[in-house]
Amino acid sequence: SPHHPPGGVGYGKFAWGEAMHLAGSAQVGYGKKLLSELPWQRFQPQPAWVAWAGDGSLDVPLGDWIWFPEGQPAADAPIAPRFFRTSFEIAQGATIERAILRATADNQCTVWVNGRELGSHGDLKTLREFDLAGKVTPGRNVIALRAENVYSDVTKNPAGFICGLSVVLAGGKRIDITSGADWRAADEGRHGWQEPNYADSNWRPARVAAK
């Protein structure tokens, strides 16, 4: 809502189609459904029924904030989507025990691994975690990410995305992949750009916007 007391902080003038995708919007909808359909007044705490989804025991290192090589993205960038790719190898015959990817973007991103869409995220201040068990395999693997700078009601509009992937193999060996200047970047996502066999040799090296 743009309405707030003088001197206060508002959320800006968001169209409904954009606001419905902001972080927390879906959860508000779930909450409304819960309160409308169930006798919530009779709920009782049942801590034994739930468990934390991620135990946090895997420390996933992050890379740098990166963006398409245009201007100074840490200060200002166009309101537009940008596209990123990187590849990594897992030895043939290796057994993958765990694989965790954490990512976020200013302002929102969608992630694919080996052509399979994992999901989207729209809160730049938090990392979304993706469990890649069964999605990365021995051989060549490709991460593809679409990041978009969307806000327009600011004078300067910085952009960037950051991520880290850790793959744990049997025996304890780890493979860590982080965002950096070795990623490939494009300002247009042509057909099939998320797929592992897409030819990205004409894509440009990503630019490090910030550490």
N, C-alpha and C positions, 0 to 999 in steps of 0.2 A: 504494500500500500504506500502511496506517496504522501499520505496524511500523517503528520506527526507534530508535536508541539514545536514552536519556534526554538531553534537551537538544538533540537533533538535529532535523532538519527532515524531515517526511514529506510525502506528497502528498495526505493526507486520505483519507477513506473514500468511494471512488467505486464506484458500482455498475458492473457490467461493461458494461451498455448505454450508460452515459455515458463510461466510460473508453476504449471502443473508438473514440470520436470525438475524443479529445484529440489535440493536435498531436503528430505523430511516430508515432502508433499504426499508421497505414497503412504508413508507411515500414518499421517493424519487421516487418510482415507480408511486405512485398516482400523484405526482406532474408532472412527465413526461407525464402521460396520460392526465392530465388537460391541459397542455400547447400545447399538440399535437392536441387535438380534439376540443377545445373550443376557441372562439375568445377572448382570455384573455385581449387583448389590450382595449376591450370595457367594462371590468368589472368596476363596481362602488361600493364603500363601502355601505353596507346595514346592519348596526349594529342592526336594529330591527328584522332581520331575524334569529339571532343566540342567544344562551344562553349558559352559562357555564354548562357543563354536570354534574359536582358535585358542590354543593353549599358549601362544606367544613364545614358545620355546625356541623357535627358529629365528635367529637374528638375520634379517635380510638387509644387506647393505644397499643404500640408495646411490644413484649417480648424481649428475648435475641436472639443473633445470635446462632444458634445451628447447629450441624452436627452429622453424624454417629460417634460413639465412637471409633475413631482410631487415634493414634498419638496425635498431637497438631494441629487441623485443623485451628486455627487462624494463624498459621505460615506456614503450608504446608499440603497438602492433595493430595491423588491420583486423577488423571484425570479420573473421572468416575461418573456415576449417583448414587445417594443415595435416599432412599425412607422413607417417614415419614407419620405418622398417629396420629390423636387424636380424641376423641369423647367428646360430651357434650350433656346435656339434656335441653330441653325446656318443661316446665310444660304442661301437657295435658289441653286442653281448652284455652291456652294462645293465644292472638291475637298478631301477629308479625307486627309491624308497619314499621320497617326498619332493614336492616341487611347489614353491609358493611365489607368486608374483604380487607385488604391491605397487600401486600407481595412483597418481592424481594429476590434475591439470588445472590451469587457469584459462578457461573456466570449466570445461567439461571434456570428457574423453570416452571413447569406446575402444575396447581391446579385443584383438583376435590372436590366436595361437594356431599355427599350421592351418590357417583358413577357417578356423572354428571361432565364432563370436563367443566371447566369455561374458560380456556385459558392459555396462556404462557406469559412469561416475560423474557427479556434478558438484562436489564439495572440495574446493582446492585446499582447504585447511586440514583435511583428513585423507588418509590413504585408504583406498579400497583394496581388500585382499582377495586374490583369486587362487583357488586350489587347482593346480595343474596336474594332479595325479591322473594318469591315464591319457593326458592330452599332449605330453611331450614324450618322445620316444628315442631310442638309439638312432643315430644318424643326424641329418640336418634338420633343425627346427627353426621356425621363423615367427618372430613377434611382429605384429602390425598394429598400429595405433592411430586412430583419428582423433585429433585434439582440436577444439574450437574455441576461439576467443569471441565471446558473445555480447558482453555488456557494452552499452553505448552512451550511458549517461554520466561519463567521467571525462575529464579533460585529457588525461593520459591513461592509456589502456594497455598495461603490460600483459604478456602472454608467455606460457611455457608449460612443459610437462616434465615429470620426474618419475622414475620407476626403478625397481630392483627386482631381480629374479634369482632365487637360490634353488638349485637342484641338488639333492642329497642322494648319493649313490650308495649301494651296499658296500660296506667296509669303511664308510665315513667320508669318502671323497666328496668334495663339493665343487659345483660349477656356479659361479656368480656372474650374472649379466646385469649391467647397470646402464642407465641412459647417459649418453655422452656424444662427443663429436664424431665418433665412429658410426653412429646411426645414419641412415639415409633419410632424406626429407624431400617432400614435394609439395607444391601448392595446388595440386590437382590429383584426385584419386581416380585413375582410369580403371576400366573394367578389369576385375580380377586382381587388383593391387594387393588384396589381403592374402592371396594364395602363395604357398611356398615357392612355386615355380615361376612366379612373376619376375620378369627381367627389370631390375631397378638400377641397372648400371648408369642410366642417364639421370638418376636422382642425385641431388646435391648433398654434401656432408652437412649434417645438422650443425646449428650454431649453439654454443654454450651461452645461455642467457645469464645464468647465475650459478654459483656453487650451492 
